[in-house]
Amino acid sequence: MKIYYTKIEQLPDMEDVLKILPQERAERIRRMKAEKSRLQSMAAGLLLEYAFREMGLFGRELTFLKN
């Protein structure tokens, strides 16, 4: 098992990050009012994209079910 982590203070510019993330997540992040919440969600999205690509998967090809 691999564990991925990052510091939210070290994230690149928000608009650059949102171009990488799935559109639904990017839109949700833009609507968030608290900056810390936006940074946490961007970091989580980036880590997921990185982990999926490392496994040969691409996030936009995956389907997630909502509770």
KEKOLLUM-298021 format. One line per field, with one value per residue (C-alpha): residue number from 1; residue in one letter; x, y, z. Coordinates in steps of 0.001 Angstrom, whole numbers, plus 500000, padded with zeros to 6 digits. Each point is the difference from the previous one (the first is absolute). Example, Ala and Ser with C-alpha at 12.3 -4.5 7.8 and 13.67 -1.06 7.14 Angstrom:
BEGIN
nukol <- c(1; 2)
loba <- c(A; S)
u <- c(512300; 501370)
v <- c(495500; 503440)
w <- c(507800; 499340)
END
This chain:
BEGIN
nukol <- c(1; 2; 3; 4; 5; 6; 7; 8; 9; 10; 11; 12; 13; 14; 15; 16; 17; 18; 19; 20; 21; 22; 23; 24; 25; 26; 27; 28; 29; 30; 31; 32; 33; 34; 35; 36; 37; 38; 39; 40; 41; 42; 43; 44; 45; 46; 47; 48; 49; 50; 51; 52; 53; 54; 55; 56; 57; 58; 59; 60; 61; 62; 63; 64; 65; 66; 67)
loba <- c(M; K; I; Y; Y; T; K; I; E; Q; L; P; D; M; E; D; V; L; K; I; L; P; Q; E; R; A; E; R; I; R; R; M; K; A; E; K; S; R; L; Q; S; M; A; A; G; L; L; L; E; Y; A; F; R; E; M; G; L; F; G; R; E; L; T; F; L; K; N)
u <- c(500000; 501221; 499192; 500076; 500155; 500753; 499965; 497212; 502267; 502141; 497256; 500411; 497609; 496341; 498998; 502954; 498945; 496337; 500930; 501380; 497073; 496693; 497507; 497533; 502663; 501315; 496516; 499418; 503335; 499176; 496749; 501743; 500235; 502753; 503476; 501271; 497169; 500836; 503674; 499177; 497670; 502515; 502745; 497762; 499100; 503632; 501060; 497212; 500959; 503653; 499224; 497631; 502507; 502750; 497757; 499273; 496488; 498612; 497486; 497738; 499497; 498904; 496473; 499390; 496746; 498558; 498453)
v <- c(500000; 503485; 503150; 503344; 503334; 503642; 503318; 502280; 503034; 498766; 499727; 501855; 502740; 498981; 500466; 497871; 497198; 500170; 499406; 496589; 498897; 498579; 502734; 499012; 500282; 503288; 501521; 498837; 501522; 503340; 500157; 499409; 503106; 498951; 500155; 497120; 497773; 500921; 499170; 496677; 498964; 501011; 498022; 496929; 500250; 500346; 497030; 497872; 500993; 499198; 496621; 498991; 500935; 498125; 496902; 500549; 501286; 503365; 501630; 501170; 496380; 498929; 500132; 500849; 499275; 502572; 499139)
w <- c(500000; 499183; 501906; 498213; 501787; 499364; 501793; 498903; 500405; 497093; 497368; 496706; 498880; 500415; 496346; 498840; 502347; 499006; 496338; 501003; 502148; 498790; 499168; 502734; 502731; 498567; 500040; 503565; 501076; 498373; 502013; 503343; 502164; 502396; 498487; 502143; 498732; 496390; 500552; 501692; 497187; 497329; 501762; 500279; 496320; 498938; 502117; 498526; 496446; 500727; 501588; 497184; 497312; 501812; 499877; 496304; 500639; 499075; 502372; 497239; 498930; 503488; 501338; 503629; 501756; 502383; 503351)
END
